[in-house]
């Protein structure tokens, strides 16, 4: 079976500066993939290419079998996107934000209502549907953006640093919610982050540093492959960073690997 998202030999330059260097990885249907890397690794540049906010300079990107350069409309139709910067209308209600997006996507009123009800229920926002977005906290706003991105039932959900600025309990709730979306078959997920504690044992990890893929594979297998006791150690080694906070993220014991 072909991967739902395929990135092959992608490179990108900003003038003389190389932001991405021959990046290649696949994401299988129904999986949760973590694009992990420090700030400046090239994660956001890759997302701008995936969404065609920048033209592809070198390499190939295919979404659900559609080449993004040859058939951009078909490729982008399969994407749901949550950018790092929030893009909600603060003066509209939760439901109005969703209905506006549904109209842009050409959904009928009845179909839009059904999908809106389902996503508000799934993401625990039903009791806030009439509230203006301005009155919501950061976690609720993020969940609303995820609900909006899922309305048109995308095959791939892209999230770019979606938990930045949120407190730890709220971050963990959103990470859990999106993992559930993947495990329930609601979407294939590519989640970009620099926060190692957002990884789970079964996630596919693509570790990006200085525009290049340093390693990739299932989280538990990578710890054994690189002989690391925890994901923080692996991250620090491959990004040449000095160990910092006590947060270790995923460990071999958590992942069920070699003790």
Buried (B, 14 or more C-beta within 10 A) or exposed (E): EEBBBBBEEBBBBEEEEBBBBBBBBBBEBBBBBBBBBBEEBBBBBBBBBBBBEBEBEEBBBBBBBBBBBEBBEBBBBBBBBBBBEBEBEEEBBBBBBBBEBBEEBEBEEEEBBEBBBBBBEBBEBBEBBEBBBEEBEBBBBBBBBBBBBBBBEBBBBBBBBBBBEBEEEBBBBBBEBBBEBBBEEBBBBBBBBBBBBBBBBBBBBBBBBBBBBBBBBBBBBBBBEEEBBBBBBBBBBBBEEEEEEEEBBBBBEBBEBEE
